[in-house]
Amino acid sequence: MFHSVVLLYLSHQKRERVTQMITAAGERTSMEGPLACLSVEPGESEADVHSTLARRRRKRIAKAGYHSRNASLSCVLEKPAR
């Protein structure tokens, strides 16, 4: 596990490698045991919190103030239908 903001401090090659590792891990999962990748990235006035489930699209699930202030959930995550 790592905080996605660390990617800002890595070289392009290392960012690509981390992305490849996460993608490869996601490809080894199933709907019964999915991999969720959460990221917190700079937004307009607050940080955007995104969730990417393996083999699915990325979506913003919350907005949060920097340094743990004013978090607000913007969607409800539900267990996928079988």
C-alpha positions as CSV (number, residue, x, y, z in Angstrom):
1,M,0.0,0.0,0.0
2,F,1.2,3.5,-0.7
3,H,-0.3,7.0,-0.8
4,S,-0.8,8.0,-4.4
5,V,0.5,11.5,-3.8
6,V,4.0,9.9,-3.6
7,L,3.8,9.5,-7.4
8,L,4.5,13.3,-7.6
9,Y,8.0,12.7,-6.2
10,L,8.9,9.7,-8.5
11,S,10.7,9.8,-11.8
12,H,8.6,9.1,-14.9
13,Q,10.1,5.6,-15.1
14,K,9.3,4.8,-11.5
15,R,5.7,6.2,-11.9
16,E,5.2,3.9,-14.9
17,R,6.6,0.9,-13.0
18,V,4.2,1.5,-10.0
19,T,1.3,1.8,-12.4
20,Q,2.3,-1.4,-14.2
21,M,2.5,-3.3,-10.9
22,I,-0.9,-2.1,-9.8
23,T,-2.4,-3.0,-13.2
24,A,-0.8,-6.4,-13.1
25,A,-2.2,-7.0,-9.6
26,G,-5.7,-6.0,-10.8
27,E,-5.5,-8.4,-13.7
28,R,-5.0,-11.3,-11.2
29,T,-8.2,-10.6,-9.3
30,S,-11.8,-11.7,-9.6
31,M,-15.2,-10.2,-8.8
32,E,-15.1,-12.3,-5.5
33,G,-11.7,-10.8,-4.6
34,P,-11.3,-7.5,-6.4
35,L,-8.5,-5.0,-6.0
36,A,-9.5,-1.4,-5.3
37,C,-7.0,1.3,-5.9
38,L,-7.8,4.5,-4.0
39,S,-6.0,7.8,-4.9
40,V,-6.1,11.2,-3.4
41,E,-5.0,13.9,-5.9
42,P,-5.1,17.7,-6.1
43,G,-8.5,19.0,-7.3
44,E,-9.7,22.5,-7.8
45,S,-10.1,23.7,-4.2
46,E,-10.0,20.4,-2.5
47,A,-8.4,17.0,-3.1
48,D,-10.3,14.5,-5.2
49,V,-10.6,10.9,-3.9
50,H,-10.9,8.4,-6.8
51,S,-11.6,4.7,-6.7
52,T,-10.6,2.3,-9.4
53,L,-11.8,-1.3,-9.1
54,A,-9.8,-3.8,-11.1
55,R,-10.9,-4.0,-14.7
56,R,-13.4,-1.2,-14.2
57,R,-13.4,2.6,-14.7
58,R,-12.0,5.1,-12.3
59,K,-14.5,7.3,-10.6
60,R,-14.4,10.1,-8.0
61,I,-16.0,8.9,-4.8
62,A,-15.2,11.9,-2.5
63,K,-13.7,15.3,-2.1
64,A,-11.5,16.1,0.9
65,G,-9.8,19.1,2.3
66,Y,-6.1,18.9,2.4
67,H,-4.6,17.4,5.6
68,S,-7.8,15.6,6.6
69,R,-10.3,18.5,6.7
70,N,-13.8,18.6,5.3
71,A,-14.2,15.2,3.6
72,S,-17.5,14.6,1.8
73,L,-18.5,11.3,0.1
74,S,-19.9,11.9,-3.4
75,C,-21.2,8.4,-4.1
76,V,-22.1,5.1,-2.5
77,L,-20.0,2.1,-3.3
78,E,-22.1,-1.1,-3.8
79,K,-21.1,-4.7,-4.1
80,P,-21.2,-5.7,-7.8
81,A,-24.1,-7.9,-8.9
82,R,-23.2,-11.4,-9.9
